[in-house]
Amino acid sequence: MARPILLAVDDDVNVLEAVVQDLRRQYGATYRVMRAASGQAALDTLAQLKARQEPVALICSDQRMPGLTGVEFLERSREFYPDARRVLLTAYADTEAAIQAINSARIHYYLNKPWDPPEEKLYPVLSDLLEDWHAGYQPPFEGLRVIGHRWSLKDHAVRSFLSSNHVPYRWMDVAAGEDGSKLLAELNLDPGRLPVVLFPDGSALVDPEPDALAARVGLSIQATQDFYDMIVVGAGPAGLAAAVYGASEGLRTLVIEPQAPGGQAGSSSKIENYLGFPAGVTGADLGRRAHIQATRFGAEFVTQRATGLRIDGQYRFVQLADGREVSSHVVLLAVGVHYRKLVIPGAGRLTGRGIYYGAALVEAVSCKDEEVYVVGGANSAGQAALHFARYARKVTMLVRGPGLAATMSKYLIDEIARTSNIVLEAFTQVVEVFGEERLEALQLKGPSGERRVPAISLFVFIGAAPGTEWLPPEIVRDENGFLLAGPDLKAEGKQPEGWQEPREPFLLESSVPGVFVAGDVRHGSIKRVASAVGEGSIAVQFAHQYLAGF
Ligand SMILES: Cc1cc2nc3c(=O)[nH]c(=O)nc-3n(C[C@H](O)[C@H](O)[C@H](O)COP(=O)(O)OP(=O)(O)OC[C@H]3O[C@@H](n4cnc5c(N)ncnc54)[C@H](O)[C@@H]3O)c2cc1C
């Protein structure tokens, strides 16, 4: 691949030279460092690079320049390279403008000048940004190809699985062009059995089961040991925090998770209110970072779904989807929630064929220049609407209530108001969906009665349900399936049946000793990334106390 480019922009020749030298010294081996002496010159350079399809990873611009200011230039640079990391160089006097620019120009970072020594003040920040850019960058294609059909449920599942596990692939929709069909014919593969996953070595998996695909793309599906100190079920923010703390404090920790680590946060295009990320962080980045961190401390991850929990004396056995079992003294249930389904005529049949739950970010590119409908008025719906607005011609948000004020954070409401291709329809519900092979129309009920509108994609965010149906009855839950823990077990008047410990359950302990609960799946939890992270780490402290009794 051509070396990605780092572009430095400053009208002061001496400062520009200093930036270029610092960048070359640290990154010259892997990146090409380019320069421009004004915002306009830099825009011209970006236009030429874009025409040659050259990758730009980072743009570093001074704020005070004649003509375009740094903020104005960085904002316009997004037209050419929306994914490049944008850094503003400022004097202390411009700090306020820089913070504003985090919103207006979506800059990723601002650095106060001077940045000496660069080893402390420049490189750690830039290296972090470049790592992020690399994680999202799709180089010219050399890897996996998926041949399928946009409106097939199985195709959607395969593509979601690959992208949620950060496995790059190129998707070939047989309905959208002839390349996919031609390739199938060349390889003598049956076009009636899709999706097909083609590997660079020429081998293929036809309509693969998740396990087979996971194993083939190198994900670990089998635990290396039979017994662990702690098994964490679910690698959302709660499970990941527990894995980081547990493993760093010496617990042999196994994490069971069928998707890429990150949980619901992983489907979030941007989390803007999590501590320490002033420019926001995508859920996928947060999950990736925590996964690396936990692995570095020795936590082990398997790509599997837990399907059962068996209690035998002091041992807890977790059953996995492939029929195997792993055991431990402590289990942490951090399985979070999944989206509630629309219960209206047609919705079941068209799920995955135009109706999607959660942001289904993988579908965003397919929606280019189309109209997209988003149902729901909470933060997750707002984030999705903003994400789809980058691709779709128009995004219509359907909200049952009067508006977004009561259910959505203000920063999202403001950004939606600033986004011209998002339209809000208040007091409006979807009451039926139509289509044979795929979604074709919606029946909407609004203030002026019912109407039918043509529709291709509907993304649904109408609340969440806990994923606890697989747990045994000994694990007490509330009427909605959320797990009771600690004081809540007593508050419900249910001193756990069969509880034989001479002590009360610990704060996050379930009705079974040694089985803990953290995050969104817990009855009464605050549904936020930070609270899930907090609970995951607190649960580890109680796990230690529990294990001390052995
Ligand atoms: C689109 C969206 C945007 C959001 N934005 C924000 C935001 O900006 N700020 C904020 O603070 N919060 C936000 N939230 C809420 C936040 O993401 C959640 O509160 C948080 O992710 C809860 O973490 P958790 O670990 O408890 O559960 P989850 O994130 O739900 O993770 C649970 C994990 O368990 C796995 N799992 C489930 N069942 C099993 C099983 N049987 N076996 C193995 N694994 C299993 C799931 O695959 C999942 O990865 C958002 C949520 C969504 C959906």
The ligand as an SDF file (V2000), in Angstrom:
LIG
                    3D

 53 58  0  0  0  0  0  0  0  0999 V2000
  -26.4750    3.0800   19.7930 C   0  0  0  0  0  0  0  0  0  0  0  0
  -26.1700    3.3110   21.2470 C   0  0  0  0  0  0  0  0  0  0  0  0
  -25.5690    4.4850   21.6400 C   0  0  0  0  0  0  0  0  0  0  0  0
  -25.2400    4.6990   22.9800 C   0  0  0  0  0  0  0  0  0  0  0  0
  -24.6060    5.8510   23.3270 N   0  0  0  0  0  0  0  0  0  0  0  0
  -24.2040    6.0410   24.5890 C   0  0  0  0  0  0  0  0  0  0  0  0
  -23.4750    7.2090   24.9290 C   0  0  0  0  0  0  0  0  0  0  0  0
  -23.2350    8.0760   24.0980 O   0  0  0  0  0  0  0  0  0  0  0  0
  -23.0640    7.3340   26.2180 N   0  0  0  0  0  0  0  0  0  0  0  0
  -23.3200    6.3930   27.1730 C   0  0  0  0  0  0  0  0  0  0  0  0
  -22.8770    6.5420   28.3050 O   0  0  0  0  0  0  0  0  0  0  0  0
  -24.0280    5.2830   26.8730 N   0  0  0  0  0  0  0  0  0  0  0  0
  -24.4810    5.0890   25.6090 C   0  0  0  0  0  0  0  0  0  0  0  0
  -25.1890    3.9670   25.2780 N   0  0  0  0  0  0  0  0  0  0  0  0
  -25.5030    2.9820   26.3460 C   0  0  0  0  0  0  0  0  0  0  0  0
  -24.3020    2.0850   26.5900 C   0  0  0  0  0  0  0  0  0  0  0  0
  -23.7890    1.6110   25.3710 O   0  0  0  0  0  0  0  0  0  0  0  0
  -24.6940    0.9330   27.5040 C   0  0  0  0  0  0  0  0  0  0  0  0
  -25.1900    1.4400   28.7120 O   0  0  0  0  0  0  0  0  0  0  0  0
  -23.4890    0.0420   27.7820 C   0  0  0  0  0  0  0  0  0  0  0  0
  -22.9790   -0.4840   26.5810 O   0  0  0  0  0  0  0  0  0  0  0  0
  -23.8730   -1.1080   28.7130 C   0  0  0  0  0  0  0  0  0  0  0  0
  -22.7650   -1.9390   28.8470 O   0  0  0  0  0  0  0  0  0  0  0  0
  -22.9020   -3.4650   29.2940 P   0  0  0  0  0  0  0  0  0  0  0  0
  -21.5240   -3.9950   29.2970 O   0  0  0  0  0  0  0  0  0  0  0  0
  -23.7040   -3.5590   30.5270 O   0  0  0  0  0  0  0  0  0  0  0  0
  -23.7910   -4.1740   28.1850 O   0  0  0  0  0  0  0  0  0  0  0  0
  -23.6790   -4.2540   26.6010 P   0  0  0  0  0  0  0  0  0  0  0  0
  -22.9710   -3.0950   26.0590 O   0  0  0  0  0  0  0  0  0  0  0  0
  -25.0710   -4.5310   26.1600 O   0  0  0  0  0  0  0  0  0  0  0  0
  -22.7760   -5.5320   26.3390 O   0  0  0  0  0  0  0  0  0  0  0  0
  -23.2410   -6.8120   26.6140 C   0  0  0  0  0  0  0  0  0  0  0  0
  -22.4410   -7.8000   25.8010 C   0  0  0  0  0  0  0  0  0  0  0  0
  -22.8200   -9.1080   26.1890 O   0  0  0  0  0  0  0  0  0  0  0  0
  -22.8530   -9.9400   25.0400 C   0  0  0  0  0  0  0  0  0  0  0  0
  -23.7520  -11.0530   25.3000 N   0  0  0  0  0  0  0  0  0  0  0  0
  -25.1040  -11.0280   25.4000 C   0  0  0  0  0  0  0  0  0  0  0  0
  -25.5720  -12.2600   25.6290 N   0  0  0  0  0  0  0  0  0  0  0  0
  -24.4870  -13.0770   25.6840 C   0  0  0  0  0  0  0  0  0  0  0  0
  -24.3320  -14.4720   25.8960 C   0  0  0  0  0  0  0  0  0  0  0  0
  -25.3710  -15.2730   26.1080 N   0  0  0  0  0  0  0  0  0  0  0  0
  -23.0730  -14.9780   25.8570 N   0  0  0  0  0  0  0  0  0  0  0  0
  -21.9880  -14.1750   25.6690 C   0  0  0  0  0  0  0  0  0  0  0  0
  -22.1010  -12.8430   25.4720 N   0  0  0  0  0  0  0  0  0  0  0  0
  -23.3320  -12.3130   25.4820 C   0  0  0  0  0  0  0  0  0  0  0  0
  -23.3610   -9.0320   23.9420 C   0  0  0  0  0  0  0  0  0  0  0  0
  -22.9660   -9.5200   22.6440 O   0  0  0  0  0  0  0  0  0  0  0  0
  -22.6930   -7.7140   24.3030 C   0  0  0  0  0  0  0  0  0  0  0  0
  -21.4620   -7.5460   23.6380 O   0  0  0  0  0  0  0  0  0  0  0  0
  -25.5510    3.7280   23.9550 C   0  0  0  0  0  0  0  0  0  0  0  0
  -26.1900    2.5460   23.5690 C   0  0  0  0  0  0  0  0  0  0  0  0
  -26.4880    2.3410   22.2250 C   0  0  0  0  0  0  0  0  0  0  0  0
  -27.1640    1.0750   21.8200 C   0  0  0  0  0  0  0  0  0  0  0  0
  1  2  1  0
  2  3  1  0
  2 52  2  0
  3  4  2  0
  4  5  1  0
  4 50  1  0
  5  6  2  0
  6  7  1  0
  6 13  1  0
  7  8  2  0
  7  9  1  0
  9 10  1  0
 10 11  2  0
 10 12  1  0
 12 13  2  0
 13 14  1  0
 14 15  1  0
 14 50  1  0
 15 16  1  0
 16 17  1  0
 16 18  1  0
 18 19  1  0
 18 20  1  0
 20 21  1  0
 20 22  1  0
 22 23  1  0
 23 24  1  0
 24 25  2  0
 24 26  1  0
 24 27  1  0
 27 28  1  0
 28 29  2  0
 28 30  1  0
 28 31  1  0
 31 32  1  0
 32 33  1  0
 33 34  1  0
 33 48  1  0
 34 35  1  0
 35 36  1  0
 35 46  1  0
 36 37  1  0
 36 45  1  0
 37 38  2  0
 38 39  1  0
 39 40  1  0
 39 45  2  0
 40 41  1  0
 40 42  2  0
 42 43  1  0
 43 44  2  0
 44 45  1  0
 46 47  1  0
 46 48  1  0
 48 49  1  0
 50 51  2  0
 51 52  1  0
 52 53  1  0
M  END
$$$$
